[in-house]
Amino acid sequence: MRRVVLRLTRPRNVAIPLVFGGLAFLLSSASFAAGGGRRNPALAEQLFEEGKVALTRGDEAAACAAFSASQAADPSVGALLNVARCHEKNGKTATAWTEFRAAATLANQRGDEGRRRGAQDLADTLEKTLSRISVEVSPQHADVAVRIDSQSLPAVGFGVPLPVDPGEHLVEASAKGYAPWSSMVPIAADGSRLTVLVPVLAEREGESDAGRKKVIAGVVLGGVGLAALLAGAVQAVRSVEMDRTLEHVCTPPDSDGARACETARSGDVDRLTFTANSASVLLASGGVVSAAGVVLLIAAQLGREPTDEGAPQALVVRPILAPSLVGLSLVGSF
């Protein structure tokens, strides 16, 4: 059985990440325990032995790295306990507390009651010294996104004292249409408590005007497109009627009628061709322009921000002219 006792000193106050990193470590360990990851027991055992050797020569940094690698290769209660002790020694109290609890859970799953009690006792003792941050959000928006050290904090966590490692932590808040806010907050060790209040976010300049312009442009384009569709439909009906009329005229009962038909074709065929082509152009352009109007209205409703590259939102309608095709193309980013 893997048993290693580390020589520990009092934790030092150092700047380190939020306990969410430890929670992620716990989840990954649980995934391995359930058989969801690839294990390498031989490598884990060798790394564990390397960690013990490093301890005997006083190289605690190398020992901690070896125990962490062993835990990643094949989760074990012994390796996880040693990783937690390393974090505790380095002042990462919240991370160590999470890992002690994970070790207790893993020991319970494997029927090791002795280690379960030991790990739980270590977690309970350390819990009394944890520093905690609570984030209070002004009730101005229902969709405020809060992040602590790049980790999302769900709304259910607002106002909840969260265990964190001592040091500085970045608290950020953002909402669509409003300027983002952020603050770097320090918290001391030994059970410190800190409440961070996210202020009322300032409305982003020009955001409302841009939305109104999109709505106006969308309505105008939609109206123009609808008118073009109606005109195209009328021209399409006319072209069908002209085709039927021309077909009747060009079906003569005798040779004299045939000559009359040829005479009629000279002008009627040209008018039929023009009417049919205009119907096609009106229908195609009306559909594209109407779609552009709908897209602008949707973009205004969603209040989308500029693209990742920082380019402004844009809509470009370009004509398509080819020997066998006439129409419009819509190019834009929203």
C-alpha positions in Angstrom: 0.0 0.0 0.0 1.2 3.5 -0.8 2.0 5.4 2.4 4.2 8.5 2.5 4.4 11.0 5.3 5.6 14.4 4.3 7.5 16.7 6.6 5.3 19.9 6.6 5.9 23.4 7.8 3.3 26.1 8.3 1.7 27.3 5.0 3.1 30.5 3.5 0.9 33.2 2.1 1.4 33.1 -1.7 -0.7 34.2 -4.6 -2.3 31.2 -6.2 -5.4 30.3 -8.2 -9.0 29.9 -7.1 -10.2 26.5 -5.7 -12.0 25.8 -9.0 -8.7 24.3 -10.2 -8.9 21.8 -7.3 -12.5 21.1 -8.2 -11.5 20.3 -11.7 -8.9 18.0 -10.3 -11.5 16.2 -8.2 -13.8 15.7 -11.2 -11.0 14.3 -13.3 -10.1 11.9 -10.5 -13.7 10.8 -10.3 -13.8 10.2 -14.0 -10.8 8.0 -13.7 -12.3 6.1 -10.8 -15.3 5.4 -12.9 -13.2 4.0 -15.7 -13.6 7.0 -18.0 -9.9 7.6 -18.6 -6.9 5.7 -19.7 -4.9 4.4 -16.8 -1.3 3.5 -16.6 -0.7 1.7 -13.3 2.9 0.8 -14.0 3.8 4.4 -14.8 1.9 5.6 -11.7 3.7 3.2 -9.4 7.1 4.2 -10.8 6.3 7.9 -10.4 5.1 7.3 -6.9 8.4 5.6 -6.0 10.3 8.5 -7.6 8.3 10.8 -5.3 9.3 8.9 -2.2 12.9 9.0 -3.3 12.8 12.7 -3.8 11.4 13.1 -0.3 14.3 11.2 1.2 16.8 13.6 -0.3 14.7 16.7 0.7 13.6 17.7 -2.8 10.0 18.4 -2.0 9.3 20.2 -5.3 10.3 17.1 -7.3 8.4 14.9 -4.9 5.2 16.9 -5.4 5.6 16.9 -9.2 6.1 13.1 -9.1 3.0 12.5 -7.0 0.9 14.7 -9.2 2.0 12.8 -12.3 1.4 9.5 -10.5 -2.2 10.6 -9.7 -2.8 11.6 -13.3 -1.5 8.3 -14.6 -3.6 6.2 -12.2 -5.6 7.8 -9.4 -4.9 6.5 -6.0 -5.7 7.5 -2.5 -2.0 7.6 -1.5 -0.9 9.8 -4.4 -3.9 12.2 -4.0 -3.1 12.6 -0.3 0.5 13.5 -1.0 -0.6 16.0 -3.7 -2.9 17.6 -1.2 -0.2 17.7 1.4 2.1 19.4 -1.1 -0.5 22.1 -1.9 -1.2 22.6 1.8 2.5 23.1 2.5 2.7 25.6 -0.4 -0.2 27.7 1.0 -2.8 26.4 -1.5 -5.2 25.7 1.3 -8.5 25.6 -0.7 -7.0 23.4 -3.4 -5.6 21.0 -0.7 -9.0 21.0 1.1 -10.7 19.9 -2.1 -8.1 17.2 -2.7 -8.4 15.8 0.8 -12.1 15.5 0.3 -11.5 13.8 -3.0 -9.2 11.4 -1.4 -11.8 10.6 1.3 -14.4 9.9 -1.5 -12.0 7.7 -3.4 -11.0 5.8 -0.3 -14.7 5.2 0.5 -15.3 3.9 -3.0 -12.4 1.4 -2.6 -13.5 0.3 0.9 -10.5 1.8 2.7 -12.2 3.0 5.8 -8.9 3.9 7.6 -7.7 6.3 4.9 -11.2 7.7 4.4 -11.3 8.7 8.1 -7.8 10.1 7.9 -8.4 12.1 4.7 -11.7 13.4 6.1 -10.1 14.5 9.3 -7.4 16.4 7.4 -10.1 18.1 5.3 -12.2 19.0 8.4 -9.1 20.5 10.1 -8.1 22.5 7.1 -11.6 23.8 6.5 -11.4 25.9 9.6 -8.6 27.9 8.1 -10.0 28.5 4.6 -10.2 32.0 3.2 -13.4 32.7 1.4 -14.7 35.2 -1.2 -18.4 36.0 -1.8 -19.5 38.0 -4.9 -22.6 40.2 -4.7 -24.1 41.3 -8.0 -26.3 44.4 -8.3 -29.8 43.3 -9.5 -29.7 45.4 -12.7 -29.5 42.6 -15.3 -30.7 39.0 -15.3 -27.9 37.9 -17.7 -24.8 39.3 -15.9 -21.8 36.9 -16.4 -19.3 36.7 -13.6 -15.9 35.1 -13.7 -13.3 34.6 -11.0 -9.8 33.9 -12.3 -11.3 33.0 -15.8 -13.7 30.5 -14.2 -17.4 31.2 -14.7 -19.4 31.7 -11.5 -23.1 30.6 -11.9 -25.9 32.8 -10.6 -26.6 30.3 -7.9 -23.1 31.0 -6.5 -23.7 34.8 -6.1 -23.4 35.7 -2.4 -22.0 32.3 -1.5 -18.7 32.3 0.5 -16.4 30.4 -1.8 -13.2 28.8 -0.5 -10.1 30.2 -2.3 -6.4 30.0 -2.1 -4.8 33.0 -0.4 -3.5 35.6 -2.8 -4.9 37.9 -5.5 -7.9 36.9 -7.6 -9.4 38.6 -10.7 -13.2 39.2 -10.5 -14.9 40.1 -13.8 -18.5 40.9 -14.8 -20.1 41.5 -18.2 -23.4 41.9 -19.9 -24.6 42.5 -23.5 -24.8 46.2 -24.3 -22.8 47.2 -21.2 -19.1 48.0 -20.5 -17.3 45.1 -18.8 -16.0 45.5 -15.2 -13.1 43.9 -13.4 -11.2 44.1 -10.2 -8.1 42.4 -8.8 -8.8 41.6 -5.1 -6.3 40.3 -2.6 -7.3 37.9 0.2 -5.1 36.9 3.2 -4.7 33.4 4.7 -6.0 32.0 8.0 -9.8 32.2 7.5 -10.1 35.6 5.9 -13.5 36.7 4.5 -14.0 39.1 1.6 -17.1 40.3 -0.1 -16.8 41.7 -3.6 -19.7 43.9 -4.8 -20.1 44.1 -8.6 -21.3 47.6 -9.3 -24.0 48.7 -11.8 -22.5 48.3 -15.2 -22.2 51.3 -17.4 -24.2 51.2 -20.7 -21.9 50.9 -23.7 -21.9 54.1 -25.7 -23.6 54.0 -29.1 -25.1 50.5 -28.4 -28.7 51.7 -28.4 -28.3 53.9 -31.5 -26.7 51.0 -33.4 -29.7 48.8 -32.5 -32.2 51.4 -33.6 -30.4 51.9 -36.9 -30.5 48.1 -37.5 -34.2 48.0 -36.8 -34.9 50.9 -39.2 -32.7 49.4 -41.9 -34.3 46.0 -41.4 -37.8 47.5 -41.8 -36.8 49.5 -44.9 -35.1 46.5 -46.6 -38.0 44.3 -45.7 -40.5 46.7 -47.2 -38.5 47.1 -50.4 -38.0 43.4 -50.7 -41.7 42.7 -50.2 -42.6 45.3 -52.9 -40.1 43.6 -55.3 -41.6 40.2 -54.6 -45.2 41.5 -55.3 -44.0 43.2 -58.5 -42.2 40.0 -59.6 -45.3 37.9 -58.9 -47.4 40.3 -61.1 -44.8 40.1 -63.9 -44.7 36.3 -63.6 -48.5 36.1 -64.0 -48.3 38.4 -67.0 -45.6 36.3 -68.7 -47.7 33.2 -68.3 -50.7 34.8 -69.9 -48.6 36.2 -72.7 -47.1 32.8 -73.4 -50.5 31.2 -73.6 -51.8 34.0 -76.0 -48.7 33.7 -78.2 -49.1 29.9 -78.4 -52.7 30.3 -79.5 -51.8 32.9 -82.1 -49.1 30.7 -83.5 -51.3 27.7 -84.0 -53.0 28.8 -87.3 -55.7 26.7 -89.1 -54.2 27.4 -92.6 -51.2 28.7 -94.4 -52.5 32.3 -94.3 -52.6 32.0 -90.5 -49.0 30.8 -90.5 -47.8 34.0 -92.1 -49.8 36.0 -89.5 -48.2 34.0 -86.8 -44.7 34.8 -88.0 -45.6 38.5 -88.1 -47.0 38.3 -84.5 -43.9 36.6 -83.2 -41.6 39.5 -84.2 -42.9 41.8 -81.3 -44.7 39.4 -78.9 -41.8 37.1 -78.3 -39.6 40.1 -77.3 -42.2 41.4 -74.9 -42.7 37.9 -73.4 -38.9 37.5 -72.9 -38.6 40.9 -71.2 -41.6 40.2 -68.9 -40.3 36.8 -67.9 -36.7 38.1 -67.2 -38.0 41.1 -65.2 -40.2 38.7 -63.1 -37.1 36.6 -62.4 -35.0 39.6 -61.4 -37.7 41.1 -59.2 -38.4 37.8 -57.4 -34.7 37.0 -56.9 -33.8 40.5 -55.7 -36.9 40.8 -53.6 -36.1 37.5 -51.8 -32.5 38.6 -51.1 -33.4 42.1 -49.9 -36.3 40.7 -47.7 -33.9 38.2 -46.2 -31.4 41.0 -45.5 -34.1 42.9 -43.6 -35.0 39.9 -41.5 -31.3 39.3 -40.7 -30.9 42.9 -39.5 -34.0 42.7 -37.4 -32.8 39.5 -35.8 -29.3 41.0 -35.2 -30.9 44.1 -33.5 -33.1 41.9 -31.3 -30.2 39.7 -30.2 -27.9 42.8 -29.7 -24.9 41.0 -31.0 -21.4 42.4 -30.4 -18.8 43.0 -33.1 -17.0 39.9 -34.4 -14.0 38.4 -32.6 -11.6 40.2 -34.9 -13.1 43.5 -33.8 -14.6 44.3 -37.2 -17.9 46.2 -37.2 -21.1 44.5 -38.2 -21.7 45.0 -41.9 -24.1 44.1 -44.6 -23.3 44.4 -48.3 -25.7 43.7 -51.2 -23.9 43.0 -54.5 -25.4 42.5 -57.9 -24.8 39.3 -59.9 -24.6 39.8 -63.6 -23.9 36.8 -65.8 -25.0 35.6 -69.3 -27.5 33.2 -67.8 -28.0 34.7 -64.3 -29.2 38.0 -62.9 -29.7 38.7 -59.2 -28.2 39.9 -55.9 -25.9 38.5 -53.3 -25.9 39.2 -49.6 -22.5 39.4 -47.8 -22.2 40.4 -44.2 -21.2 39.7 -40.6 -23.6 40.0 -37.6 
